Amino acid sequence: MVQGSLIRARLDWVVGYGSRDEIIEFFETLPPEVRRQVSLMRPRSWYDPAMLTEIDRTISKLFGTAWR
């Protein structure tokens, strides 16, 4: 399990780095279930690592080497 604060850090990076259109594309690209979980996420709660993996894959796909 991964803590919500780790997932939140990924989302904060997207918001801080991406343009408005990139941020919208990022959230639209996430699978519906991940998007739903993100909208309800609490930083101190624990989540399935698959959610973090999907977010990382989406970031890598959209932002490429800027992410790493």
CHARMM internal coordinates of N, CA and C (Angstrom, degrees):
IC EDIT
DIST 1 N 1 CA 1.4586
DIST 1 CA 1 C 1.5395
ANGL 1 N 1 CA 1 C 109.43
DIST 1 C 2 N 1.3133
ANGL 1 CA 1 C 2 N 114.75
DIHE 1 N 1 CA 1 C 2 N 149.69
DIST 2 N 2 CA 1.4699
ANGL 1 C 2 N 2 CA 120.41
DIHE 1 CA 1 C 2 N 2 CA 177.30
DIST 2 CA 2 C 1.5240
ANGL 2 N 2 CA 2 C 109.12
DIHE 1 C 2 N 2 CA 2 C -121.91
DIST 2 C 3 N 1.2985
ANGL 2 CA 2 C 3 N 114.84
DIHE 2 N 2 CA 2 C 3 N 145.28
DIST 3 N 3 CA 1.4568
ANGL 2 C 3 N 3 CA 119.44
DIHE 2 CA 2 C 3 N 3 CA -178.73
DIST 3 CA 3 C 1.5301
ANGL 3 N 3 CA 3 C 110.29
DIHE 2 C 3 N 3 CA 3 C -77.65
DIST 3 C 4 N 1.3207
ANGL 3 CA 3 C 4 N 115.04
DIHE 3 N 3 CA 3 C 4 N 146.08
DIST 4 N 4 CA 1.4598
ANGL 3 C 4 N 4 CA 121.29
DIHE 3 CA 3 C 4 N 4 CA -179.29
DIST 4 CA 4 C 1.5188
ANGL 4 N 4 CA 4 C 113.45
DIHE 3 C 4 N 4 CA 4 C -56.59
DIST 4 C 5 N 1.3179
ANGL 4 CA 4 C 5 N 117.25
DIHE 4 N 4 CA 4 C 5 N -29.45
DIST 5 N 5 CA 1.4673
ANGL 4 C 5 N 5 CA 119.73
DIHE 4 CA 4 C 5 N 5 CA -179.86
DIST 5 CA 5 C 1.5311
ANGL 5 N 5 CA 5 C 111.55
DIHE 4 C 5 N 5 CA 5 C -63.36
DIST 5 C 6 N 1.3242
ANGL 5 CA 5 C 6 N 117.35
DIHE 5 N 5 CA 5 C 6 N -31.78
DIST 6 N 6 CA 1.4674
ANGL 5 C 6 N 6 CA 121.01
DIHE 5 CA 5 C 6 N 6 CA 177.44
DIST 6 CA 6 C 1.5292
ANGL 6 N 6 CA 6 C 109.75
DIHE 5 C 6 N 6 CA 6 C -68.81
DIST 6 C 7 N 1.3088
ANGL 6 CA 6 C 7 N 116.45
DIHE 6 N 6 CA 6 C 7 N -42.15
DIST 7 N 7 CA 1.4663
ANGL 6 C 7 N 7 CA 120.82
DIHE 6 CA 6 C 7 N 7 CA 177.30
DIST 7 CA 7 C 1.5195
ANGL 7 N 7 CA 7 C 109.49
DIHE 6 C 7 N 7 CA 7 C -66.09
DIST 7 C 8 N 1.3117
ANGL 7 CA 7 C 8 N 116.80
DIHE 7 N 7 CA 7 C 8 N -42.79
DIST 8 N 8 CA 1.4654
ANGL 7 C 8 N 8 CA 121.49
DIHE 7 CA 7 C 8 N 8 CA 179.12
DIST 8 CA 8 C 1.5268
ANGL 8 N 8 CA 8 C 110.91
DIHE 7 C 8 N 8 CA 8 C -58.83
DIST 8 C 9 N 1.3195
ANGL 8 CA 8 C 9 N 117.98
DIHE 8 N 8 CA 8 C 9 N -38.19
DIST 9 N 9 CA 1.4672
ANGL 8 C 9 N 9 CA 120.95
DIHE 8 CA 8 C 9 N 9 CA 178.32
DIST 9 CA 9 C 1.5243
ANGL 9 N 9 CA 9 C 110.79
DIHE 8 C 9 N 9 CA 9 C -61.18
DIST 9 C 10 N 1.3285
ANGL 9 CA 9 C 10 N 116.73
DIHE 9 N 9 CA 9 C 10 N -39.42
DIST 10 N 10 CA 1.4756
ANGL 9 C 10 N 10 CA 120.07
DIHE 9 CA 9 C 10 N 10 CA 177.54
DIST 10 CA 10 C 1.5308
ANGL 10 N 10 CA 10 C 110.28
DIHE 9 C 10 N 10 CA 10 C -63.50
DIST 10 C 11 N 1.3133
ANGL 10 CA 10 C 11 N 116.04
DIHE 10 N 10 CA 10 C 11 N -45.33
DIST 11 N 11 CA 1.4615
ANGL 10 C 11 N 11 CA 120.28
DIHE 10 CA 10 C 11 N 11 CA -179.04
DIST 11 CA 11 C 1.5302
ANGL 11 N 11 CA 11 C 110.96
DIHE 10 C 11 N 11 CA 11 C -65.73
DIST 11 C 12 N 1.3164
ANGL 11 CA 11 C 12 N 116.37
DIHE 11 N 11 CA 11 C 12 N -38.80
DIST 12 N 12 CA 1.4685
ANGL 11 C 12 N 12 CA 120.14
DIHE 11 CA 11 C 12 N 12 CA 177.11
DIST 12 CA 12 C 1.5235
ANGL 12 N 12 CA 12 C 111.00
DIHE 11 C 12 N 12 CA 12 C -62.47
DIST 12 C 13 N 1.3349
ANGL 12 CA 12 C 13 N 117.06
DIHE 12 N 12 CA 12 C 13 N -36.38
DIST 13 N 13 CA 1.4667
ANGL 12 C 13 N 13 CA 120.15
DIHE 12 CA 12 C 13 N 13 CA 177.85
DIST 13 CA 13 C 1.5225
ANGL 13 N 13 CA 13 C 109.91
DIHE 12 C 13 N 13 CA 13 C -62.66
DIST 13 C 14 N 1.3180
ANGL 13 CA 13 C 14 N 116.42
DIHE 13 N 13 CA 13 C 14 N -45.66
DIST 14 N 14 CA 1.4733
ANGL 13 C 14 N 14 CA 120.83
DIHE 13 CA 13 C 14 N 14 CA -179.74
DIST 14 CA 14 C 1.5269
ANGL 14 N 14 CA 14 C 109.79
DIHE 13 C 14 N 14 CA 14 C -59.60
DIST 14 C 15 N 1.3128
ANGL 14 CA 14 C 15 N 117.06
DIHE 14 N 14 CA 14 C 15 N -46.77
DIST 15 N 15 CA 1.4671
ANGL 14 C 15 N 15 CA 121.17
DIHE 14 CA 14 C 15 N 15 CA -178.64
DIST 15 CA 15 C 1.5271
ANGL 15 N 15 CA 15 C 110.97
DIHE 14 C 15 N 15 CA 15 C -65.61
DIST 15 C 16 N 1.3154
ANGL 15 CA 15 C 16 N 117.54
DIHE 15 N 15 CA 15 C 16 N -38.06
DIST 16 N 16 CA 1.4619
ANGL 15 C 16 N 16 CA 120.98
DIHE 15 CA 15 C 16 N 16 CA -179.40
DIST 16 CA 16 C 1.5209
ANGL 16 N 16 CA 16 C 113.96
DIHE 15 C 16 N 16 CA 16 C -76.37
DIST 16 C 17 N 1.3309
ANGL 16 CA 16 C 17 N 116.82
DIHE 16 N 16 CA 16 C 17 N -28.22
DIST 17 N 17 CA 1.4544
ANGL 16 C 17 N 17 CA 120.63
DIHE 16 CA 16 C 17 N 17 CA -175.46
DIST 17 CA 17 C 1.5241
ANGL 17 N 17 CA 17 C 112.72
DIHE 16 C 17 N 17 CA 17 C -96.83
DIST 17 C 18 N 1.3188
ANGL 17 CA 17 C 18 N 116.07
DIHE 17 N 17 CA 17 C 18 N -41.44
DIST 18 N 18 CA 1.4621
ANGL 17 C 18 N 18 CA 120.57
DIHE 17 CA 17 C 18 N 18 CA -171.29
DIST 18 CA 18 C 1.5184
ANGL 18 N 18 CA 18 C 113.87
DIHE 17 C 18 N 18 CA 18 C -79.99
DIST 18 C 19 N 1.3195
ANGL 18 CA 18 C 19 N 113.69
DIHE 18 N 18 CA 18 C 19 N 157.45
DIST 19 N 19 CA 1.4635
ANGL 18 C 19 N 19 CA 120.07
DIHE 18 CA 18 C 19 N 19 CA 172.02
DIST 19 CA 19 C 1.5256
ANGL 19 N 19 CA 19 C 108.28
DIHE 18 C 19 N 19 CA 19 C -76.60
DIST 19 C 20 N 1.2886
ANGL 19 CA 19 C 20 N 117.00
DIHE 19 N 19 CA 19 C 20 N 170.86
DIST 20 N 20 CA 1.4674
ANGL 19 C 20 N 20 CA 121.07
DIHE 19 CA 19 C 20 N 20 CA 179.06
DIST 20 CA 20 C 1.5258
ANGL 20 N 20 CA 20 C 110.10
DIHE 19 C 20 N 20 CA 20 C -55.33
DIST 20 C 21 N 1.3339
ANGL 20 CA 20 C 21 N 117.16
DIHE 20 N 20 CA 20 C 21 N -47.67
DIST 21 N 21 CA 1.4605
ANGL 20 C 21 N 21 CA 121.22
DIHE 20 CA 20 C 21 N 21 CA -179.05
DIST 21 CA 21 C 1.5293
ANGL 21 N 21 CA 21 C 111.89
DIHE 20 C 21 N 21 CA 21 C -64.15
DIST 21 C 22 N 1.3248
ANGL 21 CA 21 C 22 N 117.05
DIHE 21 N 21 CA 21 C 22 N -37.80
DIST 22 N 22 CA 1.4708
ANGL 21 C 22 N 22 CA 120.25
DIHE 21 CA 21 C 22 N 22 CA 178.27
DIST 22 CA 22 C 1.5257
ANGL 22 N 22 CA 22 C 111.66
DIHE 21 C 22 N 22 CA 22 C -67.20
DIST 22 C 23 N 1.3174
ANGL 22 CA 22 C 23 N 116.00
DIHE 22 N 22 CA 22 C 23 N -37.72
DIST 23 N 23 CA 1.4675
ANGL 22 C 23 N 23 CA 119.97
DIHE 22 CA 22 C 23 N 23 CA 178.51
DIST 23 CA 23 C 1.5315
ANGL 23 N 23 CA 23 C 109.76
DIHE 22 C 23 N 23 CA 23 C -65.29
DIST 23 C 24 N 1.3162
ANGL 23 CA 23 C 24 N 116.51
DIHE 23 N 23 CA 23 C 24 N -44.61
DIST 24 N 24 CA 1.4614
ANGL 23 C 24 N 24 CA 120.45
DIHE 23 CA 23 C 24 N 24 CA 177.41
DIST 24 CA 24 C 1.5242
ANGL 24 N 24 CA 24 C 110.33
DIHE 23 C 24 N 24 CA 24 C -60.96
DIST 24 C 25 N 1.3211
ANGL 24 CA 24 C 25 N 117.13
DIHE 24 N 24 CA 24 C 25 N -46.25
DIST 25 N 25 CA 1.4662
ANGL 24 C 25 N 25 CA 120.82
DIHE 24 CA 24 C 25 N 25 CA 179.05
DIST 25 CA 25 C 1.5328
ANGL 25 N 25 CA 25 C 111.01
DIHE 24 C 25 N 25 CA 25 C -60.70
DIST 25 C 26 N 1.3170
ANGL 25 CA 25 C 26 N 116.91
DIHE 25 N 25 CA 25 C 26 N -40.91
DIST 26 N 26 CA 1.4608
ANGL 25 C 26 N 26 CA 120.75
DIHE 25 CA 25 C 26 N 26 CA 179.01
DIST 26 CA 26 C 1.5192
ANGL 26 N 26 CA 26 C 110.67
DIHE 25 C 26 N 26 CA 26 C -57.25
DIST 26 C 27 N 1.3225
ANGL 26 CA 26 C 27 N 116.76
DIHE 26 N 26 CA 26 C 27 N -52.74
DIST 27 N 27 CA 1.4645
ANGL 26 C 27 N 27 CA 119.53
DIHE 26 CA 26 C 27 N 27 CA -177.42
DIST 27 CA 27 C 1.5283
ANGL 27 N 27 CA 27 C 111.88
DIHE 26 C 27 N 27 CA 27 C -67.31
DIST 27 C 28 N 1.3266
ANGL 27 CA 27 C 28 N 117.48
DIHE 27 N 27 CA 27 C 28 N -34.35
DIST 28 N 28 CA 1.4608
ANGL 27 C 28 N 28 CA 119.90
DIHE 27 CA 27 C 28 N 28 CA 177.47
DIST 28 CA 28 C 1.5252
ANGL 28 N 28 CA 28 C 112.30
DIHE 27 C 28 N 28 CA 28 C -70.42
DIST 28 C 29 N 1.3233
ANGL 28 CA 28 C 29 N 117.23
DIHE 28 N 28 CA 28 C 29 N -26.07
DIST 29 N 29 CA 1.4620
ANGL 28 C 29 N 29 CA 122.03
DIHE 28 CA 28 C 29 N 29 CA -179.20
DIST 29 CA 29 C 1.5291
ANGL 29 N 29 CA 29 C 111.74
DIHE 28 C 29 N 29 CA 29 C -79.21
DIST 29 C 30 N 1.3111
ANGL 29 CA 29 C 30 N 117.66
DIHE 29 N 29 CA 29 C 30 N -26.73
DIST 30 N 30 CA 1.4672
ANGL 29 C 30 N 30 CA 120.11
DIHE 29 CA 29 C 30 N 30 CA 179.39
DIST 30 CA 30 C 1.5295
ANGL 30 N 30 CA 30 C 110.24
DIHE 29 C 30 N 30 CA 30 C -62.18
DIST 30 C 31 N 1.3163
ANGL 30 CA 30 C 31 N 117.31
DIHE 30 N 30 CA 30 C 31 N 143.42
DIST 31 N 31 CA 1.4636
ANGL 30 C 31 N 31 CA 119.62
DIHE 30 CA 30 C 31 N 31 CA 174.54
DIST 31 CA 31 C 1.5360
ANGL 31 N 31 CA 31 C 110.32
DIHE 30 C 31 N 31 CA 31 C -58.10
DIST 31 C 32 N 1.3255
ANGL 31 CA 31 C 32 N 117.48
DIHE 31 N 31 CA 31 C 32 N 146.38
DIST 32 N 32 CA 1.4713
ANGL 31 C 32 N 32 CA 120.35
DIHE 31 CA 31 C 32 N 32 CA -176.85
DIST 32 CA 32 C 1.5283
ANGL 32 N 32 CA 32 C 114.14
DIHE 31 C 32 N 32 CA 32 C -52.41
DIST 32 C 33 N 1.3183
ANGL 32 CA 32 C 33 N 118.61
DIHE 32 N 32 CA 32 C 33 N -39.88
DIST 33 N 33 CA 1.4645
ANGL 32 C 33 N 33 CA 120.62
DIHE 32 CA 32 C 33 N 33 CA -178.53
DIST 33 CA 33 C 1.5332
ANGL 33 N 33 CA 33 C 111.16
DIHE 32 C 33 N 33 CA 33 C -66.90
DIST 33 C 34 N 1.3233
ANGL 33 CA 33 C 34 N 117.21
DIHE 33 N 33 CA 33 C 34 N -39.46
DIST 34 N 34 CA 1.4687
ANGL 33 C 34 N 34 CA 120.34
DIHE 33 CA 33 C 34 N 34 CA 177.94
DIST 34 CA 34 C 1.5252
ANGL 34 N 34 CA 34 C 109.46
DIHE 33 C 34 N 34 CA 34 C -66.69
DIST 34 C 35 N 1.3222
ANGL 34 CA 34 C 35 N 116.56
DIHE 34 N 34 CA 34 C 35 N -42.49
DIST 35 N 35 CA 1.4655
ANGL 34 C 35 N 35 CA 120.75
DIHE 34 CA 34 C 35 N 35 CA 178.22
DIST 35 CA 35 C 1.5351
ANGL 35 N 35 CA 35 C 110.57
DIHE 34 C 35 N 35 CA 35 C -59.15
DIST 35 C 36 N 1.3216
ANGL 35 CA 35 C 36 N 116.63
DIHE 35 N 35 CA 35 C 36 N -42.00
DIST 36 N 36 CA 1.4567
ANGL 35 C 36 N 36 CA 121.02
DIHE 35 CA 35 C 36 N 36 CA 178.41
DIST 36 CA 36 C 1.5276
ANGL 36 N 36 CA 36 C 110.79
DIHE 35 C 36 N 36 CA 36 C -63.24
DIST 36 C 37 N 1.3322
ANGL 36 CA 36 C 37 N 116.20
DIHE 36 N 36 CA 36 C 37 N -45.73
DIST 37 N 37 CA 1.4661
ANGL 36 C 37 N 37 CA 120.19
DIHE 36 CA 36 C 37 N 37 CA -179.84
DIST 37 CA 37 C 1.5249
ANGL 37 N 37 CA 37 C 111.40
DIHE 36 C 37 N 37 CA 37 C -63.08
DIST 37 C 38 N 1.3229
ANGL 37 CA 37 C 38 N 116.35
DIHE 37 N 37 CA 37 C 38 N -39.96
DIST 38 N 38 CA 1.4721
ANGL 37 C 38 N 38 CA 120.80
DIHE 37 CA 37 C 38 N 38 CA 179.20
DIST 38 CA 38 C 1.5272
ANGL 38 N 38 CA 38 C 109.85
DIHE 37 C 38 N 38 CA 38 C -61.87
DIST 38 C 39 N 1.3162
ANGL 38 CA 38 C 39 N 116.62
DIHE 38 N 38 CA 38 C 39 N -40.19
DIST 39 N 39 CA 1.4698
ANGL 38 C 39 N 39 CA 119.23
DIHE 38 CA 38 C 39 N 39 CA -177.74
DIST 39 CA 39 C 1.5268
ANGL 39 N 39 CA 39 C 112.35
DIHE 38 C 39 N 39 CA 39 C -67.24
DIST 39 C 40 N 1.3277
ANGL 39 CA 39 C 40 N 117.16
DIHE 39 N 39 CA 39 C 40 N -22.55
DIST 40 N 40 CA 1.4670
ANGL 39 C 40 N 40 CA 122.12
DIHE 39 CA 39 C 40 N 40 CA -178.75
DIST 40 CA 40 C 1.5302
ANGL 40 N 40 CA 40 C 113.33
DIHE 39 C 40 N 40 CA 40 C -106.25
DIST 40 C 41 N 1.3200
ANGL 40 CA 40 C 41 N 116.16
DIHE 40 N 40 CA 40 C 41 N 1.49
DIST 41 N 41 CA 1.4598
ANGL 40 C 41 N 41 CA 121.70
DIHE 40 CA 40 C 41 N 41 CA -170.99
DIST 41 CA 41 C 1.5327
ANGL 41 N 41 CA 41 C 112.92
DIHE 40 C 41 N 41 CA 41 C -65.66
DIST 41 C 42 N 1.3281
ANGL 41 CA 41 C 42 N 113.72
DIHE 41 N 41 CA 41 C 42 N 143.66
DIST 42 N 42 CA 1.4601
ANGL 41 C 42 N 42 CA 121.81
DIHE 41 CA 41 C 42 N 42 CA 174.70
DIST 42 CA 42 C 1.5320
ANGL 42 N 42 CA 42 C 107.79
DIHE 41 C 42 N 42 CA 42 C -119.73
DIST 42 C 43 N 1.3267
ANGL 42 CA 42 C 43 N 117.75
DIHE 42 N 42 CA 42 C 43 N 133.33
DIST 43 N 43 CA 1.4653
ANGL 42 C 43 N 43 CA 120.72
DIHE 42 CA 42 C 43 N 43 CA -175.13
DIST 43 CA 43 C 1.5284
ANGL 43 N 43 CA 43 C 115.15
DIHE 42 C 43 N 43 CA 43 C -57.47
DIST 43 C 44 N 1.3100
ANGL 43 CA 43 C 44 N 119.00
DIHE 43 N 43 CA 43 C 44 N -30.77
DIST 44 N 44 CA 1.4654
ANGL 43 C 44 N 44 CA 120.69
DIHE 43 CA 43 C 44 N 44 CA -176.37
DIST 44 CA 44 C 1.5227
ANGL 44 N 44 CA 44 C 113.62
DIHE 43 C 44 N 44 CA 44 C -96.90
DIST 44 C 45 N 1.3283
ANGL 44 CA 44 C 45 N 116.61
DIHE 44 N 44 CA 44 C 45 N 1.45
DIST 45 N 45 CA 1.4618
ANGL 44 C 45 N 45 CA 120.22
DIHE 44 CA 44 C 45 N 45 CA 177.91
DIST 45 CA 45 C 1.5268
ANGL 45 N 45 CA 45 C 109.20
DIHE 44 C 45 N 45 CA 45 C -88.44
DIST 45 C 46 N 1.3202
ANGL 45 CA 45 C 46 N 115.67
DIHE 45 N 45 CA 45 C 46 N 167.87
DIST 46 N 46 CA 1.4624
ANGL 45 C 46 N 46 CA 122.08
DIHE 45 CA 45 C 46 N 46 CA -177.74
DIST 46 CA 46 C 1.5131
ANGL 46 N 46 CA 46 C 110.43
DIHE 45 C 46 N 46 CA 46 C -110.62
DIST 46 C 47 N 1.3578
ANGL 46 CA 46 C 47 N 115.29
DIHE 46 N 46 CA 46 C 47 N 142.89
DIST 47 N 47 CA 1.4558
ANGL 46 C 47 N 47 CA 121.32
DIHE 46 CA 46 C 47 N 47 CA -174.29
DIST 47 CA 47 C 1.5265
ANGL 47 N 47 CA 47 C 110.89
DIHE 46 C 47 N 47 CA 47 C -134.64
DIST 47 C 48 N 1.3121
ANGL 47 CA 47 C 48 N 114.03
DIHE 47 N 47 CA 47 C 48 N 159.59
DIST 48 N 48 CA 1.4532
ANGL 47 C 48 N 48 CA 122.30
DIHE 47 CA 47 C 48 N 48 CA 178.15
DIST 48 CA 48 C 1.5356
ANGL 48 N 48 CA 48 C 109.22
DIHE 47 C 48 N 48 CA 48 C -61.99
DIST 48 C 49 N 1.3192
ANGL 48 CA 48 C 49 N 118.38
DIHE 48 N 48 CA 48 C 49 N 132.28
DIST 49 N 49 CA 1.4657
ANGL 48 C 49 N 49 CA 120.69
DIHE 48 CA 48 C 49 N 49 CA 179.36
DIST 49 CA 49 C 1.5353
ANGL 49 N 49 CA 49 C 112.97
DIHE 48 C 49 N 49 CA 49 C -60.65
DIST 49 C 50 N 1.3230
ANGL 49 CA 49 C 50 N 117.43
DIHE 49 N 49 CA 49 C 50 N -21.61
DIST 50 N 50 CA 1.4699
ANGL 49 C 50 N 50 CA 120.08
DIHE 49 CA 49 C 50 N 50 CA 178.11
DIST 50 CA 50 C 1.5275
ANGL 50 N 50 CA 50 C 111.05
DIHE 49 C 50 N 50 CA 50 C -62.03
DIST 50 C 51 N 1.3073
ANGL 50 CA 50 C 51 N 116.73
DIHE 50 N 50 CA 50 C 51 N -31.04
DIST 51 N 51 CA 1.4687
ANGL 50 C 51 N 51 CA 120.97
DIHE 50 CA 50 C 51 N 51 CA 177.63
DIST 51 CA 51 C 1.5304
ANGL 51 N 51 CA 51 C 110.30
DIHE 50 C 51 N 51 CA 51 C -64.78
DIST 51 C 52 N 1.3183
ANGL 51 CA 51 C 52 N 116.33
DIHE 51 N 51 CA 51 C 52 N -45.86
DIST 52 N 52 CA 1.4614
ANGL 51 C 52 N 52 CA 120.93
DIHE 51 CA 51 C 52 N 52 CA 177.67
DIST 52 CA 52 C 1.5273
ANGL 52 N 52 CA 52 C 110.78
DIHE 51 C 52 N 52 CA 52 C -63.05
DIST 52 C 53 N 1.3181
ANGL 52 CA 52 C 53 N 116.17
DIHE 52 N 52 CA 52 C 53 N -41.62
DIST 53 N 53 CA 1.4691
ANGL 52 C 53 N 53 CA 120.56
DIHE 52 CA 52 C 53 N 53 CA 178.93
DIST 53 CA 53 C 1.5234
ANGL 53 N 53 CA 53 C 110.63
DIHE 52 C 53 N 53 CA 53 C -60.93
DIST 53 C 54 N 1.3170
ANGL 53 CA 53 C 54 N 117.77
DIHE 53 N 53 CA 53 C 54 N -43.83
DIST 54 N 54 CA 1.4672
ANGL 53 C 54 N 54 CA 121.35
DIHE 53 CA 53 C 54 N 54 CA 179.66
DIST 54 CA 54 C 1.5235
ANGL 54 N 54 CA 54 C 111.04
DIHE 53 C 54 N 54 CA 54 C -64.58
DIST 54 C 55 N 1.3093
ANGL 54 CA 54 C 55 N 117.50
DIHE 54 N 54 CA 54 C 55 N -39.80
DIST 55 N 55 CA 1.4630
ANGL 54 C 55 N 55 CA 121.21
DIHE 54 CA 54 C 55 N 55 CA 177.76
DIST 55 CA 55 C 1.5241
ANGL 55 N 55 CA 55 C 109.98
DIHE 54 C 55 N 55 CA 55 C -65.31
DIST 55 C 56 N 1.3279
ANGL 55 CA 55 C 56 N 117.62
DIHE 55 N 55 CA 55 C 56 N -44.36
DIST 56 N 56 CA 1.4697
ANGL 55 C 56 N 56 CA 120.90
DIHE 55 CA 55 C 56 N 56 CA 178.09
DIST 56 CA 56 C 1.5232
ANGL 56 N 56 CA 56 C 111.64
DIHE 55 C 56 N 56 CA 56 C -61.83
DIST 56 C 57 N 1.3219
ANGL 56 CA 56 C 57 N 117.08
DIHE 56 N 56 CA 56 C 57 N -41.78
DIST 57 N 57 CA 1.4731
ANGL 56 C 57 N 57 CA 120.19
DIHE 56 CA 56 C 57 N 57 CA 178.35
DIST 57 CA 57 C 1.5185
ANGL 57 N 57 CA 57 C 111.29
DIHE 56 C 57 N 57 CA 57 C -62.45
DIST 57 C 58 N 1.3165
ANGL 57 CA 57 C 58 N 116.11
DIHE 57 N 57 CA 57 C 58 N -41.86
DIST 58 N 58 CA 1.4607
ANGL 57 C 58 N 58 CA 120.10
DIHE 57 CA 57 C 58 N 58 CA -179.99
DIST 58 CA 58 C 1.5227
ANGL 58 N 58 CA 58 C 110.87
DIHE 57 C 58 N 58 CA 58 C -66.28
DIST 58 C 59 N 1.3160
ANGL 58 CA 58 C 59 N 117.12
DIHE 58 N 58 CA 58 C 59 N -41.65
DIST 59 N 59 CA 1.4660
ANGL 58 C 59 N 59 CA 120.70
DIHE 58 CA 58 C 59 N 59 CA 177.02
DIST 59 CA 59 C 1.5237
ANGL 59 N 59 CA 59 C 109.76
DIHE 58 C 59 N 59 CA 59 C -61.29
DIST 59 C 60 N 1.3224
ANGL 59 CA 59 C 60 N 117.56
DIHE 59 N 59 CA 59 C 60 N -46.95
DIST 60 N 60 CA 1.4680
ANGL 59 C 60 N 60 CA 120.85
DIHE 59 CA 59 C 60 N 60 CA -179.41
DIST 60 CA 60 C 1.5240
ANGL 60 N 60 CA 60 C 111.26
DIHE 59 C 60 N 60 CA 60 C -61.72
DIST 60 C 61 N 1.3084
ANGL 60 CA 60 C 61 N 116.01
DIHE 60 N 60 CA 60 C 61 N -41.11
DIST 61 N 61 CA 1.4685
ANGL 60 C 61 N 61 CA 120.82
DIHE 60 CA 60 C 61 N 61 CA -179.54
DIST 61 CA 61 C 1.5280
ANGL 61 N 61 CA 61 C 111.38
DIHE 60 C 61 N 61 CA 61 C -63.27
DIST 61 C 62 N 1.3214
ANGL 61 CA 61 C 62 N 116.51
DIHE 61 N 61 CA 61 C 62 N -42.57
DIST 62 N 62 CA 1.4673
ANGL 61 C 62 N 62 CA 120.33
DIHE 61 CA 61 C 62 N 62 CA -174.76
DIST 62 CA 62 C 1.5185
ANGL 62 N 62 CA 62 C 114.29
DIHE 61 C 62 N 62 CA 62 C -87.95
DIST 62 C 63 N 1.3378
ANGL 62 CA 62 C 63 N 117.03
DIHE 62 N 62 CA 62 C 63 N -30.70
DIST 63 N 63 CA 1.4607
ANGL 62 C 63 N 63 CA 119.36
DIHE 62 CA 62 C 63 N 63 CA -173.83
DIST 63 CA 63 C 1.5244
ANGL 63 N 63 CA 63 C 113.38
DIHE 62 C 63 N 63 CA 63 C -113.66
DIST 63 C 64 N 1.3214
ANGL 63 CA 63 C 64 N 117.41
DIHE 63 N 63 CA 63 C 64 N -6.42
DIST 64 N 64 CA 1.4595
ANGL 63 C 64 N 64 CA 121.84
DIHE 63 CA 63 C 64 N 64 CA 175.78
DIST 64 CA 64 C 1.5138
ANGL 64 N 64 CA 64 C 114.64
DIHE 63 C 64 N 64 CA 64 C 53.29
DIST 64 C 65 N 1.3120
ANGL 64 CA 64 C 65 N 115.96
DIHE 64 N 64 CA 64 C 65 N -132.31
DIST 65 N 65 CA 1.4583
ANGL 64 C 65 N 65 CA 121.10
DIHE 64 CA 64 C 65 N 65 CA -173.85
DIST 65 CA 65 C 1.5355
ANGL 65 N 65 CA 65 C 113.49
DIHE 64 C 65 N 65 CA 65 C -70.81
DIST 65 C 66 N 1.3021
ANGL 65 CA 65 C 66 N 118.14
DIHE 65 N 65 CA 65 C 66 N -14.36
DIST 66 N 66 CA 1.4692
ANGL 65 C 66 N 66 CA 119.86
DIHE 65 CA 65 C 66 N 66 CA 177.53
DIST 66 CA 66 C 1.5193
ANGL 66 N 66 CA 66 C 110.50
DIHE 65 C 66 N 66 CA 66 C -63.60
DIST 66 C 67 N 1.3147
ANGL 66 CA 66 C 67 N 116.31
DIHE 66 N 66 CA 66 C 67 N -27.46
DIST 67 N 67 CA 1.4682
ANGL 66 C 67 N 67 CA 121.68
DIHE 66 CA 66 C 67 N 67 CA -179.07
DIST 67 CA 67 C 1.5114
ANGL 67 N 67 CA 67 C 111.35
DIHE 66 C 67 N 67 CA 67 C -72.23
DIST 67 C 68 N 1.2977
ANGL 67 CA 67 C 68 N 119.00
DIHE 67 N 67 CA 67 C 68 N -38.87
DIST 68 N 68 CA 1.4647
ANGL 67 C 68 N 68 CA 121.83
DIHE 67 CA 67 C 68 N 68 CA -175.59
DIST 68 CA 68 C 1.4645
ANGL 68 N 68 CA 68 C 109.36
DIHE 67 C 68 N 68 CA 68 C -97.04
END
COOR INIT
IC SEED 1 N 1 CA 1 C
IC BUILD
